[in-house]
């Protein structure tokens, strides 16, 4: 009898445990179903607002603003977000065009931060949608990196999240911010220093590319320190008594000679390059002032600092040689990037759910025309998703992005979205060709859907937030220690000197000349269905060497 009672009790416990397990399973399934429904609703919102995505992409292409002068872009984007209930902060870290938009619901936790860069590049003005190198403004700035194409997806993703979260009582905070002055790596490290991310749980950053993809771990490319060296000497008549002068230009030239000889001793992954912003006024005056702007790029923080120190030694030796003096100022910095694995895995699942855009025959024909124009294989646009990237074991140089400072301050990941054409590199006029075409619009819509869906994963799944934080706190420092050959787990320490300030006036002179001409080409979405329509450019432009109806270029007055 006792055995039967014991067996009955045991059966009861097993049955109860089974019911709890089943109930938990049903709860998890219901939660998953609810999450999937909300993610579909967010994606549908982005699709339904594809026209707004197009208008944002085209408008910000037309502004074509360079670092610290993104005033029209700032006013336009913050206006949209403010209209939809977001709170706006301007002048972040003393940068007039740096802004932060936030919206909270319920507890306000967790906080998910959305980012895309804004600025264009000086001297790379280019008509969009044509098959010819032809500037809109001779010597003017242009979107030759394609940053504008991600702004539509970022902003509309934020609006989609607000819509879904408010209607379905989902707690959390949405944060939206731009990478300003990214092309001079002069924005994100200042955001970090200003404490923008101290309460942020995850950053979802995006960047234009020709594929829809993401990765985790050590990324390809470099970090850097950007430095302006200013040499001061003594001016005299160059033909009268040159021996009484002290040439700042000679010091600049000798500094370059020294660094060029040093290149033999830099590592293969080093990328060190410069321009000379000012070297004198005319040949018969020994220059008393000259400047030398260097980027020191490497793949580990230690090696970046080592190359920077070598540059300082070369500057000192060049000053000593000609009896000049010099100062140097760090005007930008970027840590090597390291993407969060749990976040990347979540992003990739949503990439698979969204898929690549449905390219039209016109899109594919124009893409092949651009590839032919620049001598690349005529493969058209991507039609197959990449696999989830697992990082780069041995980076061999490459570009830099100050998103690295953010990635070492908060769990972060970067989504690449397909608003440009395969085979077209950045920082070249050809990279602007697709920037206001249906290719850019469709890529940005895909970006917005993946962003919104991934953010909802974070708002609705506390375990994902915890996993991202655990990777950031425990795994990333140790993995980087091994990858960088460091002697202890890697901890972020900004390259910015304690007394440094953003170089917000660095493009003032150029923009003073160019802005009045740029304003003539601002897009009017109330009057024209697209920027190409406003410009009179036929799409797809398929005639090699043709501007397909584009207006004549403008030339600044001398």
FIKOLPA-139284 format. One record per residue (C-alpha): residue in three letters; x, y, z negated. Coordinates in Angstrom, 3 decimals. Example, Ala and Ser with C-alpha at 12.3 -4.5 7.8 and 13.67 -1.06 7.14 Angstrom:
FIKOLPA-139284
SENU   aa        px        py        pz
SENU  ala    12.300    -4.500    -7.800
SENU  ser    13.670    -1.060    -7.140
end
This chain:
FIKOLPA-139284
SENU   aa        px        py        pz
SENU  unk     0.000     0.000     0.000
SENU  unk     2.825     2.384    -0.922
SENU  unk     4.536     1.505     2.335
SENU  unk     1.361     2.327     4.272
SENU  unk     1.010     5.678     2.457
SENU  unk     4.671     6.501     3.117
SENU  unk     4.205     5.571     6.750
SENU  unk     1.117     7.756     6.947
SENU  unk     2.978    10.693     5.437
SENU  unk     5.854    10.168     7.859
SENU  unk     3.423     9.980    10.783
SENU  unk     1.792    13.179     9.564
SENU  unk     5.142    14.964     9.372
SENU  unk     6.128    13.752    12.830
SENU  unk     2.752    14.802    14.228
SENU  unk     3.022    18.232    12.594
SENU  unk     6.560    18.664    13.921
SENU  unk     5.384    17.618    17.357
SENU  unk     2.521    20.116    17.226
SENU  unk     4.918    22.881    16.163
SENU  unk     7.270    21.961    19.007
SENU  unk     4.405    21.879    21.492
SENU  unk     3.021    25.171    20.164
SENU  unk     6.461    26.764    20.399
SENU  unk     6.867    25.424    23.918
SENU  unk     3.491    26.871    24.910
SENU  unk     4.457    30.213    23.309
SENU  unk     7.746    30.303    25.198
SENU  unk     5.960    29.367    28.420
SENU  unk     3.351    32.059    27.849
SENU  unk     6.045    34.631    27.082
SENU  unk     7.908    33.595    30.232
SENU  unk     4.713    33.829    32.275
SENU  unk     3.988    37.277    30.823
SENU  unk     7.519    38.419    31.567
SENU  unk     7.342    37.164    35.121
SENU  unk     4.024    38.941    35.607
SENU  unk     5.452    42.209    34.314
SENU  unk     8.535    41.858    36.504
SENU  unk     6.343    41.288    39.541
SENU  unk     4.344    44.379    38.597
SENU  unk     7.530    46.446    38.351
SENU  unk     8.766    45.197    41.722
SENU  unk     5.369    45.935    43.236
SENU  unk     5.556    49.489    41.861
SENU  unk     8.916    50.004    43.558
SENU  unk     7.543    48.641    46.837
SENU  unk     4.472    50.862    46.547
SENU  unk     6.752    53.864    46.064
SENU  unk     9.174    53.063    48.876
SENU  unk     8.258    56.442    50.393
SENU  unk     9.596    58.219    47.306
SENU  unk    12.761    56.113    47.484
SENU  unk    13.218    57.249    51.092
SENU  unk    12.648    60.891    50.196
SENU  unk    15.197    60.751    47.366
SENU  unk    17.808    59.005    49.520
SENU  unk    17.335    61.479    52.359
SENU  unk    17.157    64.579    50.158
SENU  unk    20.325    63.775    48.270
SENU  unk    22.112    62.938    51.516
SENU  unk    21.168    66.386    52.771
SENU  unk    22.552    68.112    49.660
SENU  unk    26.006    66.511    50.200
SENU  unk    27.396    68.057    47.016
SENU  unk    30.879    67.323    45.669
SENU  unk    32.167    66.936    42.125
SENU  unk    30.830    69.293    39.429
SENU  unk    28.653    71.042    42.021
SENU  unk    25.760    68.560    42.161
SENU  unk    23.312    71.350    41.262
SENU  unk    20.602    70.688    43.863
SENU  unk    20.777    66.952    43.184
SENU  unk    20.476    67.579    39.445
SENU  unk    17.499    69.923    39.821
SENU  unk    15.721    67.588    42.230
SENU  unk    16.155    64.319    40.314
SENU  unk    15.529    65.719    36.846
SENU  unk    12.433    67.427    38.233
SENU  unk    11.002    64.086    39.316
SENU  unk    11.833    62.419    36.024
SENU  unk    10.542    65.326    33.933
SENU  unk     7.285    65.289    35.866
SENU  unk     6.875    61.629    34.866
SENU  unk     7.399    62.268    31.154
SENU  unk    11.145    61.823    30.715
SENU  unk    13.047    64.116    28.370
SENU  unk    16.019    65.800    30.039
SENU  unk    19.329    66.854    28.523
SENU  unk    21.695    68.920    30.643
SENU  unk    25.309    70.036    30.289
SENU  unk    26.492    66.718    28.861
SENU  unk    30.069    66.986    27.517
SENU  unk    30.358    70.541    28.817
SENU  unk    29.719    69.516    32.428
SENU  unk    26.933    71.755    33.818
SENU  unk    25.693    69.199    36.361
SENU  unk    25.805    66.229    33.964
SENU  unk    22.364    65.185    32.778
SENU  unk    20.634    62.454    30.795
SENU  unk    16.961    61.434    31.062
SENU  unk    15.243    59.341    28.391
SENU  unk    11.813    57.894    27.718
SENU  unk    10.841    55.712    24.742
SENU  unk     7.899    53.549    23.797
SENU  unk     7.014    51.691    20.625
SENU  unk    10.045    51.025    18.444
SENU  unk    12.331    52.451    21.113
SENU  unk    14.478    49.320    20.976
SENU  unk    16.365    48.102    22.901
SENU  unk    17.870    50.895    24.994
SENU  unk    18.698    50.102    28.615
SENU  unk    20.693    52.624    30.620
SENU  unk    20.453    52.990    34.428
SENU  unk    23.269    54.605    36.408
SENU  unk    24.277    55.449    39.964
SENU  unk    26.806    57.991    41.251
SENU  unk    25.809    61.257    42.954
SENU  unk    28.680    63.165    44.502
SENU  unk    29.954    63.325    48.058
SENU  unk    33.451    63.817    49.440
SENU  unk    35.135    67.023    50.639
SENU  unk    35.909    67.393    54.329
SENU  unk    33.871    64.368    55.453
SENU  unk    30.684    65.943    56.774
SENU  unk    28.941    63.693    59.317
SENU  unk    25.591    63.487    61.103
SENU  unk    23.680    60.361    60.009
SENU  unk    22.205    57.868    62.443
SENU  unk    24.468    58.704    65.406
SENU  unk    27.253    56.832    67.221
SENU  unk    29.941    59.493    67.265
SENU  unk    32.312    61.150    64.836
SENU  unk    30.739    64.591    64.580
SENU  unk    30.486    66.781    61.462
SENU  unk    27.349    68.614    60.441
SENU  unk    29.654    71.350    59.119
SENU  unk    33.252    71.528    60.301
SENU  unk    35.401    70.886    57.230
SENU  unk    32.316    70.495    55.071
SENU  unk    31.535    67.840    52.456
SENU  unk    29.601    64.684    53.236
SENU  unk    28.191    61.466    51.799
SENU  unk    31.046    59.330    53.108
SENU  unk    30.815    56.941    50.172
SENU  unk    27.029    56.651    50.253
SENU  unk    26.330    57.542    46.623
SENU  unk    23.059    59.184    47.647
SENU  unk    21.608    55.854    48.765
SENU  unk    21.442    54.484    45.217
SENU  unk    19.661    57.422    43.634
SENU  unk    16.256    56.520    45.048
SENU  unk    16.319    52.988    43.673
SENU  unk    17.609    54.136    40.288
SENU  unk    14.968    56.815    39.766
SENU  unk    12.024    54.780    41.045
SENU  unk    13.136    51.799    38.927
SENU  unk    12.919    54.071    35.881
SENU  unk     9.417    55.177    36.894
SENU  unk     8.373    51.556    37.420
SENU  unk     9.640    50.610    33.972
SENU  unk     7.760    53.471    32.317
SENU  unk     4.556    52.450    34.111
SENU  unk     4.809    48.778    33.134
SENU  unk     6.034    49.367    29.582
SENU  unk     3.377    51.933    28.699
SENU  unk     0.515    49.882    30.174
SENU  unk     1.644    46.655    28.493
SENU  unk     2.932    48.071    25.192
SENU  unk     6.542    46.993    25.746
SENU  unk     8.939    48.632    23.301
SENU  unk    12.188    50.139    24.438
SENU  unk    14.050    53.199    25.640
SENU  unk    14.883    53.924    29.269
SENU  unk    17.987    56.006    29.831
SENU  unk    18.898    57.387    33.273
SENU  unk    22.089    59.257    34.112
SENU  unk    24.272    60.033    37.143
SENU  unk    27.925    59.448    37.797
SENU  unk    28.955    63.000    38.560
SENU  unk    32.345    63.905    40.022
SENU  unk    32.998    60.165    40.438
SENU  unk    35.192    60.794    43.456
SENU  unk    37.637    62.613    41.182
SENU  unk    36.914    60.145    38.336
SENU  unk    35.841    63.135    36.281
SENU  unk    32.501    62.162    34.744
SENU  unk    31.917    58.864    32.976
SENU  unk    34.805    58.996    30.478
SENU  unk    33.389    62.331    29.305
SENU  unk    29.942    60.740    28.876
SENU  unk    31.609    58.093    26.721
SENU  unk    33.468    60.695    24.660
SENU  unk    30.212    62.614    24.124
SENU  unk    28.657    59.529    22.478
SENU  unk    25.962    59.029    25.127
SENU  unk    26.138    55.234    24.771
SENU  unk    26.465    54.819    21.007
SENU  unk    22.890    53.473    20.686
SENU  unk    22.677    51.816    24.113
SENU  unk    22.299    48.035    24.322
SENU  unk    23.097    47.574    28.013
SENU  unk    24.131    49.635    31.037
SENU  unk    22.916    48.574    34.475
SENU  unk    25.033    50.470    36.991
SENU  unk    24.742    50.305    40.759
SENU  unk    26.916    51.101    43.758
SENU  unk    26.317    51.101    47.474
SENU  unk    27.727    48.271    49.563
SENU  unk    26.673    46.042    52.433
SENU  unk    25.465    43.091    50.337
SENU  unk    23.127    42.457    47.406
SENU  unk    25.401    40.985    44.775
SENU  unk    26.973    41.190    41.332
SENU  unk    29.806    39.645    39.353
SENU  unk    31.152    39.220    35.844
SENU  unk    34.572    39.376    34.271
SENU  unk    37.605    41.174    35.598
SENU  unk    36.660    42.972    38.771
SENU  unk    38.754    43.740    41.822
SENU  unk    40.325    47.187    42.005
SENU  unk    42.259    49.363    39.617
SENU  unk    41.990    51.874    36.817
SENU  unk    43.742    55.206    37.006
SENU  unk    44.893    58.467    35.525
SENU  unk    44.384    61.584    37.662
SENU  unk    46.901    64.357    36.924
SENU  unk    47.537    67.836    38.299
SENU  unk    51.155    69.013    37.909
SENU  unk    51.683    72.771    38.086
SENU  unk    55.219    74.081    38.691
SENU  unk    56.209    77.669    37.935
SENU  unk    59.338    79.358    39.318
SENU  unk    60.429    82.808    40.498
SENU  unk    59.481    84.419    43.806
SENU  unk    61.988    86.367    45.912
SENU  unk    62.412    87.215    49.581
SENU  unk    63.267    83.899    51.211
SENU  unk    65.769    85.531    53.568
SENU  unk    67.009    88.395    51.412
SENU  unk    68.366    86.822    48.238
SENU  unk    66.998    83.260    48.030
SENU  unk    69.679    82.308    45.487
SENU  unk    67.860    84.475    42.974
SENU  unk    64.641    82.506    43.394
SENU  unk    63.377    79.365    41.719
SENU  unk    61.201    77.424    44.117
SENU  unk    58.133    75.721    42.673
SENU  unk    57.628    74.135    46.086
SENU  unk    61.108    72.598    46.015
SENU  unk    60.269    71.038    42.645
SENU  unk    57.048    69.598    44.058
SENU  unk    58.902    68.145    47.027
SENU  unk    61.621    66.671    44.849
SENU  unk    59.036    65.159    42.515
SENU  unk    57.548    63.371    45.517
SENU  unk    61.000    62.175    46.580
SENU  unk    61.593    60.789    43.096
SENU  unk    58.266    58.942    42.975
SENU  unk    58.799    57.556    46.467
SENU  unk    62.102    56.059    45.322
SENU  unk    60.359    54.716    42.221
SENU  unk    57.854    52.767    44.336
SENU  unk    60.425    49.984    44.713
SENU  unk    60.110    49.433    40.966
SENU  unk    56.331    49.715    40.672
SENU  unk    54.393    46.468    40.640
SENU  unk    52.724    45.287    43.885
SENU  unk    49.282    46.135    42.457
SENU  unk    50.224    49.785    41.949
SENU  unk    48.554    52.417    44.102
SENU  unk    50.107    55.877    43.680
SENU  unk    49.196    58.781    45.956
SENU  unk    48.927    62.546    45.950
SENU  unk    47.911    65.750    47.681
SENU  unk    49.393    69.239    47.406
SENU  unk    46.551    71.679    46.578
SENU  unk    48.805    74.758    46.648
SENU  unk    52.402    75.141    47.819
SENU  unk    52.814    78.822    48.584
SENU  unk    51.448    81.685    50.649
SENU  unk    53.883    82.214    53.537
SENU  unk    57.406    81.126    54.489
SENU  unk    59.253    84.344    53.668
SENU  unk    58.321    84.171    49.998
SENU  unk    60.031    81.612    47.758
SENU  unk    56.956    80.068    46.096
SENU  unk    56.703    80.807    42.400
SENU  unk    53.696    78.493    42.045
SENU  unk    52.935    75.032    43.458
SENU  unk    50.685    72.166    42.428
SENU  unk    50.869    68.419    42.931
SENU  unk    47.796    66.229    42.277
SENU  unk    48.524    62.550    41.630
SENU  unk    46.471    59.409    41.103
SENU  unk    48.355    56.678    39.211
SENU  unk    46.451    53.429    39.758
SENU  unk    47.134    49.997    38.301
SENU  unk    45.255    46.893    37.206
SENU  unk    45.920    46.967    33.442
SENU  unk    45.756    49.842    30.951
SENU  unk    49.410    49.328    29.990
SENU  unk    50.648    49.487    33.577
SENU  unk    48.574    52.592    34.310
SENU  unk    50.204    54.377    31.385
SENU  unk    53.632    53.140    32.498
SENU  unk    53.247    54.605    36.002
SENU  unk    51.901    57.840    34.545
SENU  unk    54.977    58.106    32.316
SENU  unk    57.184    57.559    35.381
SENU  unk    55.394    60.413    37.115
SENU  unk    56.038    62.691    34.151
SENU  unk    59.743    61.823    34.225
SENU  unk    59.908    62.604    37.942
SENU  unk    58.221    65.963    37.331
SENU  unk    60.641    66.850    34.546
SENU  unk    63.668    65.922    36.638
SENU  unk    62.381    67.960    39.589
SENU  unk    61.809    70.987    37.353
SENU  unk    65.301    70.666    35.856
SENU  unk    66.850    70.418    39.308
SENU  unk    65.499    73.794    40.447
SENU  unk    65.220    75.628    37.150
SENU  unk    61.421    75.716    37.189
SENU  unk    58.966    74.780    34.475
SENU  unk    55.890    72.614    34.738
SENU  unk    52.695    71.673    32.965
SENU  unk    50.465    68.702    33.633
SENU  unk    46.770    68.213    33.034
SENU  unk    44.765    64.988    33.085
SENU  unk    41.659    65.795    35.118
SENU  unk    40.168    62.316    35.364
SENU  unk    40.598    58.745    34.216
SENU  unk    39.195    55.271    34.702
SENU  unk    39.777    52.073    32.791
SENU  unk    39.933    48.836    34.817
SENU  unk    36.396    47.448    35.090
SENU  unk    35.171    44.348    33.265
SENU  unk    31.562    43.221    33.793
SENU  unk    29.389    41.457    31.205
SENU  unk    28.680    37.794    31.979
SENU  unk    25.181    37.380    30.445
SENU  unk    24.050    40.603    32.111
SENU  unk    25.507    39.551    35.469
SENU  unk    23.738    36.196    35.262
SENU  unk    20.435    37.960    34.544
SENU  unk    20.985    40.389    37.419
SENU  unk    21.803    37.549    39.798
SENU  unk    18.575    35.684    38.998
SENU  unk    16.678    38.797    39.953
SENU  unk    18.769    39.217    43.096
SENU  unk    17.647    35.729    44.080
SENU  unk    14.026    36.627    43.339
SENU  unk    14.142    39.872    45.329
SENU  unk    16.275    38.717    48.246
SENU  unk    17.803    40.819    50.990
SENU  unk    15.711    43.421    52.810
SENU  unk    13.833    42.426    55.936
SENU  unk    15.938    44.157    58.552
SENU  unk    14.217    45.216    61.747
SENU  unk    15.604    44.678    65.234
SENU  unk    16.361    48.408    65.293
SENU  unk    18.351    48.138    62.051
SENU  unk    20.422    45.245    63.355
SENU  unk    20.997    46.929    66.722
SENU  unk    22.170    50.164    65.120
SENU  unk    24.448    48.291    62.689
SENU  unk    26.100    46.466    65.574
SENU  unk    26.479    49.741    67.427
SENU  unk    28.313    51.265    64.456
SENU  unk    30.538    48.202    64.147
SENU  unk    31.408    48.450    67.837
SENU  unk    32.117    52.174    67.460
SENU  unk    34.749    51.600    64.763
SENU  unk    36.231    48.442    66.254
SENU  unk    34.813    45.924    63.786
SENU  unk    33.173    42.548    64.574
SENU  unk    29.594    43.123    65.743
SENU  unk    27.940    40.932    63.114
SENU  unk    25.083    43.216    62.156
SENU  unk    23.583    43.403    58.647
SENU  unk    23.781    40.753    55.953
SENU  unk    21.086    38.079    56.048
SENU  unk    22.441    35.695    53.404
SENU  unk    22.932    36.308    49.704
SENU  unk    26.398    36.035    48.191
SENU  unk    27.013    33.691    45.275
SENU  unk    27.344    35.128    41.772
SENU  unk    30.848    36.552    41.519
SENU  unk    33.044    35.122    38.785
SENU  unk    35.658    37.869    38.706
SENU  unk    39.113    38.386    40.166
SENU  unk    41.997    36.551    38.538
SENU  unk    44.789    38.575    40.116
SENU  unk    43.660    41.973    41.473
SENU  unk    46.044    43.321    44.086
SENU  unk    45.291    47.028    44.017
SENU  unk    42.295    48.786    45.467
SENU  unk    40.021    51.631    44.453
SENU  unk    38.969    52.775    41.005
SENU  unk    35.696    53.753    39.355
SENU  unk    35.231    55.355    35.969
SENU  unk    32.431    52.892    35.218
SENU  unk    35.325    50.985    33.628
SENU  unk    35.245    53.374    30.658
SENU  unk    31.553    52.572    30.193
SENU  unk    32.129    48.828    30.585
SENU  unk    34.616    48.965    27.715
SENU  unk    32.211    50.960    25.532
SENU  unk    28.916    49.059    25.885
SENU  unk    27.791    45.801    27.561
SENU  unk    27.596    46.721    31.252
SENU  unk    27.219    45.236    34.699
SENU  unk    27.261    46.579    38.240
SENU  unk    24.807    45.740    41.001
SENU  unk    25.971    46.185    44.599
SENU  unk    23.084    46.887    46.989
SENU  unk    23.014    46.749    50.834
SENU  unk    22.522    50.342    52.025
SENU  unk    25.570    50.370    54.277
SENU  unk    26.936    48.327    57.156
SENU  unk    29.387    45.399    56.844
SENU  unk    32.934    46.277    57.856
SENU  unk    32.584    50.016    57.182
SENU  unk    34.963    51.224    54.494
SENU  unk    34.311    54.179    52.229
SENU  unk    35.958    57.616    52.311
SENU  unk    35.654    57.736    56.079
SENU  unk    33.171    59.602    58.293
SENU  unk    31.698    56.303    59.502
SENU  unk    30.513    55.452    55.983
SENU  unk    28.009    58.321    56.236
SENU  unk    26.345    57.040    59.419
SENU  unk    23.823    54.750    57.704
SENU  unk    23.275    57.021    54.697
SENU  unk    19.921    58.481    55.765
SENU  unk    18.628    55.645    57.962
SENU  unk    16.104    52.871    57.249
SENU  unk    19.101    50.692    56.339
SENU  unk    19.859    52.912    53.342
SENU  unk    16.178    53.183    52.412
SENU  unk    15.577    49.414    52.411
SENU  unk    18.763    48.696    50.487
SENU  unk    17.745    51.211    47.841
SENU  unk    14.312    49.623    47.451
SENU  unk    15.989    46.258    46.806
SENU  unk    18.270    47.962    44.277
SENU  unk    15.281    49.461    42.454
SENU  unk    13.478    46.138    42.180
SENU  unk    16.501    44.290    40.796
SENU  unk    17.178    47.097    38.313
SENU  unk    13.602    47.215    37.017
SENU  unk    13.304    43.435    36.733
SENU  unk    16.614    43.074    34.889
SENU  unk    15.732    45.874    32.486
SENU  unk    12.472    44.090    31.672
SENU  unk    14.431    40.921    30.939
SENU  unk    16.343    42.918    28.339
SENU  unk    13.264    44.573    26.845
SENU  unk    11.404    41.259    26.561
SENU  unk    14.219    38.874    25.627
SENU  unk    16.105    39.732    22.408
SENU  unk    18.333    36.702    22.954
SENU  unk    19.677    38.173    26.207
SENU  unk    20.535    41.409    24.401
SENU  unk    22.285    39.408    21.671
SENU  unk    24.210    37.290    24.192
SENU  unk    25.389    40.394    26.055
SENU  unk    26.579    41.959    22.809
SENU  unk    28.327    38.767    21.710
SENU  unk    30.198    38.531    25.024
SENU  unk    31.178    42.208    24.767
SENU  unk    32.297    42.015    21.117
SENU  unk    33.922    38.584    21.019
SENU  unk    34.765    37.235    24.466
SENU  unk    35.638    40.225    26.640
SENU  unk    38.523    41.488    24.412
SENU  unk    40.115    38.027    24.259
SENU  unk    39.651    37.262    27.942
SENU  unk    41.217    40.617    28.815
SENU  unk    44.111    39.947    26.428
SENU  unk    44.979    36.877    28.471
SENU  unk    44.275    38.479    31.848
SENU  unk    46.292    41.633    31.096
SENU  unk    49.154    39.807    29.384
SENU  unk    48.504    41.857    26.247
SENU  unk    49.715    40.874    22.785
SENU  unk    46.297    41.252    21.109
SENU  unk    42.609    41.471    22.039
SENU  unk    42.000    44.518    24.217
SENU  unk    40.297    47.499    22.600
SENU  unk    39.246    50.562    24.577
SENU  unk    41.175    53.787    24.037
SENU  unk    40.418    56.597    26.469
SENU  unk    43.194    57.873    28.720
SENU  unk    41.843    61.392    28.207
SENU  unk    44.040    63.497    25.900
SENU  unk    42.318    64.714    22.739
SENU  unk    42.457    68.331    23.887
SENU  unk    41.412    67.684    27.502
SENU  unk    38.309    69.239    29.046
SENU  unk    36.494    68.536    32.326
SENU  unk    38.008    70.420    35.265
SENU  unk    34.603    71.791    36.278
SENU  unk    35.944    74.547    38.551
SENU  unk    38.128    72.318    40.718
SENU  unk    35.820    72.601    43.755
SENU  unk    34.582    76.166    43.246
SENU  unk    36.473    77.757    46.120
SENU  unk    35.375    75.172    48.674
SENU  unk    31.732    75.188    47.640
SENU  unk    31.565    78.985    47.673
SENU  unk    32.309    78.826    51.399
SENU  unk    30.323    75.713    52.248
SENU  unk    27.129    76.039    50.185
SENU  unk    25.439    78.688    52.387
SENU  unk    25.952    76.468    55.445
SENU  unk    24.878    73.316    53.600
SENU  unk    21.577    74.945    52.614
SENU  unk    20.602    75.188    56.279
SENU  unk    20.406    71.396    56.430
SENU  unk    18.458    70.618    53.240
SENU  unk    15.708    68.074    53.869
SENU  unk    12.069    69.183    53.659
SENU  unk    10.044    66.027    52.856
SENU  unk     6.771    67.978    52.828
SENU  unk     7.194    68.734    56.534
SENU  unk     9.147    65.769    57.942
SENU  unk     8.671    62.046    57.504
SENU  unk    12.414    61.444    57.347
SENU  unk    15.676    63.346    57.461
SENU  unk    16.456    61.906    60.889
SENU  unk    13.141    63.306    62.127
SENU  unk    14.012    66.736    60.734
SENU  unk    17.400    66.647    62.461
SENU  unk    15.897    65.434    65.735
SENU  unk    18.035    62.282    65.769
SENU  unk    16.491    59.304    67.548
SENU  unk    16.642    55.962    65.702
SENU  unk    18.111    53.612    66.598
SENU  unk    20.847    55.516    68.369
SENU  unk    22.372    52.904    70.695
SENU  unk    24.483    54.984    73.096
SENU  unk    28.163    54.866    72.193
SENU  unk    29.648    58.335    71.754
SENU  unk    26.207    59.950    71.420
SENU  unk    24.684    62.140    68.715
SENU  unk    21.206    61.181    69.949
SENU  unk    19.635    64.599    69.566
SENU  unk    21.563    65.974    66.573
SENU  unk    21.960    69.763    66.435
SENU  unk    25.259    71.502    67.053
SENU  unk    27.788    71.500    64.232
SENU  unk    28.199    74.634    62.134
SENU  unk    31.610    76.214    61.635
SENU  unk    32.458    78.336    58.580
SENU  unk    33.543    81.881    59.265
SENU  unk    37.279    82.429    58.948
end
